[in-house]
Amino acid sequence: MQVSTKVTQRAATAASGAAVTVLAFSGDISSTSKEAILAAYHGLEVGNSPLLLDFTGVDYINSSGIAIIIQMLLEAHKAGSRSIGIFGLSAHFKKVFTMVGISKYANLYEDEKAALA
Amino acid sequence: MMRSGSSVEVRIPSELGFEKVAMSTASSMAALMGFSEDRIEDLKTAVAEACINAIEHGNQLDSSLNVGVVLSTTDDELEVRVIDDGAGMDHVPAAPDIDRKMMGEEDTRGMGMFLIQALVDEAEWHKGPPGKSFVRLVIRLDPAKDKENK
């Protein structure tokens, strides 16, 4: 019954000219998303280029899915090298991500333009 | 406007993903009562998390068991009871601590009950024999927040 998660990777450029990697999610972000999300994260080139997570195509997020995003933030935090931003969340999930504290470790942006500004 | 005292019951299999059926039902009833879009989104997340807890912890993902979802209205309240066959909750876990999670000192999971409590007006966990343990969620119409739909 759960809809699978698709993750696509693309390159973007910040207004400063810096290279940025975008991981765009679609489908559900739930307990079944762990392999897709963490495999995409682990497959990124080692380095310190900023990472943006694009939730524009996500239909459903639950607490198990949020835990996977926190797992990714934890790994990035431990590595100490990569900043992570998030965009494309609905107003409701922006509130939820703030309530659970994610906004303390990842900036939440309205859209990709704002995230790259 | 929906008649006060209306009641709807849904039974979902103990399989992750079916919580969306309960979410949709709760969303439809809340919309009929005149709740605003943002409060309906709050309710949908709370109902989803309550169902996920019932499926995973109450019914241990046993596909032979169902989760009952009973939605009842009064003039200004929507009550949702999510019923499972587990023993019920002994205590409500502490609120998640993102700093402890980021230090690896706390499981990255375990946010469902916190979200439920934060997103609805009332949340109570009741222990009981199999088929009688339930969580009770209530949202109340608030003229200041819900007037756009009334």
Boltz contact constraints between the chains, C-beta under 6 A:
constraints:
  - contact:
      token1: [A, 1]
      token2: [B, 15]
      max_distance: 6.0
  - contact:
      token1: [A, 1]
      token2: [B, 17]
      max_distance: 6.0
  - contact:
      token1: [A, 1]
      token2: [B, 18]
      max_distance: 6.0
  - contact:
      token1: [A, 2]
      token2: [B, 16]
      max_distance: 6.0
  - contact:
      token1: [A, 2]
      token2: [B, 17]
      max_distance: 6.0
  - contact:
      token1: [A, 62]
      token2: [B, 48]
      max_distance: 6.0
  - contact:
      token1: [A, 63]
      token2: [B, 49]
      max_distance: 6.0
  - contact:
      token1: [A, 63]
      token2: [B, 111]
      max_distance: 6.0
  - contact:
      token1: [A, 63]
      token2: [B, 112]
      max_distance: 6.0
  - contact:
      token1: [A, 63]
      token2: [B, 115]
      max_distance: 6.0
  - contact:
      token1: [A, 67]
      token2: [B, 108]
      max_distance: 6.0
  - contact:
      token1: [A, 67]
      token2: [B, 109]
      max_distance: 6.0
  - contact:
      token1: [A, 70]
      token2: [B, 101]
      max_distance: 6.0
  - contact:
      token1: [A, 70]
      token2: [B, 108]
      max_distance: 6.0
  - contact:
      token1: [A, 71]
      token2: [B, 108]
      max_distance: 6.0
  - contact:
      token1: [A, 74]
      token2: [B, 102]
      max_distance: 6.0
  - contact:
      token1: [A, 77]
      token2: [B, 102]
      max_distance: 6.0
  - contact:
      token1: [A, 92]
      token2: [B, 41]
      max_distance: 6.0
  - contact:
      token1: [A, 99]
      token2: [B, 118]
      max_distance: 6.0
  - contact:
      token1: [A, 100]
      token2: [B, 96]
      max_distance: 6.0
  - contact:
      token1: [A, 100]
      token2: [B, 111]
      max_distance: 6.0
  - contact:
      token1: [A, 101]
      token2: [B, 98]
      max_distance: 6.0
  - contact:
      token1: [A, 104]
      token2: [B, 98]
      max_distance: 6.0
